[in-house]
């Protein structure tokens, strides 16, 4: 499982050591898209908030259903990031929590068991000679372009998100 999120949008006075008040937030972060697959199966599922994909509620219902069916969820930094974000989205949409499942956070495994120079998925995959499917994406601009509905950006985001899940497996 891997998710991509939009950043918070806020009005700020500067760029260093800012204390952003709640009334400065124009739009809170939200889930842009997710990719997931069942271990050992070839299909990588994907959903986004992009128009024509069924919208935010449909996207969240699909990932909720997958989590509800899961006994174990494998992710990279998912215990601190992906799962709490999805849980926030579920409660915001009035959904009940998915059935309990165990979590295997491979970033935590990397930190606990090894001392890699970086714990980024791309770096760990490279050091372990794993076939990485992570793509170069141009950075923050990709997320902004997706938020503005750019179809080319959404195409790149889907490839990027699916690549993270494939690399993770």
N, C-alpha and C positions, 0 to 999 in steps of 0.2 A: 504494500500500500504506500502511496505517496500522494501528497496534495501540494497544490500551489495556491498561494493566497495573494490577494491584492494588499498593498500597503495601506496603512492609515493615511488619510489626507488631512492635513492640519495647517492652520495659519501660525507661523512662528516669526519671532523677531530676529533671530539669528541662527547660526549653524552650530554653535559650540555650547555645551552645557545648558541646554534649554530645558525649562520646566514647562511642559505643555499642559495648560488647563483644559478641563473637559469642554468648556465652551469654545475652545480653539479648534476642536476636531470637527471637520466638515463631513467626513465620511469614515466610518470605522472599517477596519480590515474585514475581508470576507473571503470565502473559498472561491477561487476562480475555477479550479478543475481538480480532478483526481484520476489516478490510474491505479488499477489493482489487478491481480491475477491469482488464481488458485495455484498453489505450488505443484509443479510438474505438468501443468496444462499449458498449451501454447497461447491461448487467447489472452490478450491484455485488454481488460475493460477500461473504458475511458468515458468521462462525462464532464461537461463544463456548463457554465452559466451563459455561454454564447447563445445568441439567438438561433433558433432552429434546433436546439438541443433539448428543449423542454423546460428551460428555465431553472432557476435556483432550487425551487422546491423539488422538482423531479430529480435533479442532480443529487440532492441530499438524500432523497428517499432511496435512490439506487445504492448509494454507499452504505446507508443505514441497514438496508436489507442484507448486503454482503457481510457487514460486521455482525449482524444478528445471527447469521448462519455460521460464523467462524468459531472455531475452538481456540485457534492460535492465530495471531496477527503478527507478521514480520514487517519491520519498518526500519528506517534509519533516522534517529532522533525523533521518532514518533511518540515516545512517552512524554516528552517535554513539549512537542510542537503539534504534530498532525492530529493525534487523538484528542488532546484538550480543545483544539480548534474545532474539530468535528463535533465534539460533545457540546460546545457552545452553540454551534449552528443548529444542532438537533433541538436543544431546549428552546432556542429562539423561535424555531418553527413549530413548537408545541409537540414535538415527537418525544416519545418515551425513550429512555436509554436502551441501546441494544442489549441483547442477552450477554452475560459475562463471557469474557474470553481472556486467554493469556496473551501477553505481549512479549515478543522477542525484539528488543531494540538493539540492532547490530552496532549502532554508534556507542552505546553503553558497553557492549562486549569489547569493542576496539579500545575504549579508554581503560577498561578494567583489566584486560588480559594482555594488551600490547602497549608499546610506547611508540606509535607512529609519529613522525614529525608533524603530520596533519591528520585529523580525524574526518576530513571531508571524504565523501563516498568516492569521488573520482580519484583522489590520491590513493586511498586504500586499495581500490580495484587495480590501479596501476602497479603498486608495490607487490600485490599478490598475483600479478600476471593474469588477472581476470579480464575477460573481454568486456570492456566498458562500452555501453551504448549511450553514454552521456554526450550531448552535442554542445558545441559552442553556440551561444545564443545572443551575444551582444550585451548582456547585463540587464540592468534595471529597465532600460528602454522597452524591452520585450513585454514586461508586466504592464507598463503604462500604455503601450500600444494595444494590448489585449483589453485593458479597461476602457479604451476608446473604441473598441469594436473592430479593429483592423483585422480583416480575414487572413492576411498573410501572417500576421503575428500569431493569430490563433492556431494556424497550421503548424507553425514552428513550436508553439507552446505544447501542442499535443505530442509532437515528436519528442520534445524534451522530457515531458512528464512520463510518457511511456518508456523512454530510454532509462529513466531513473529506476523504474520498477524492474526492467529487464536486467540492468546492472546489479540491482539489489539481489535478485535471485541468483 
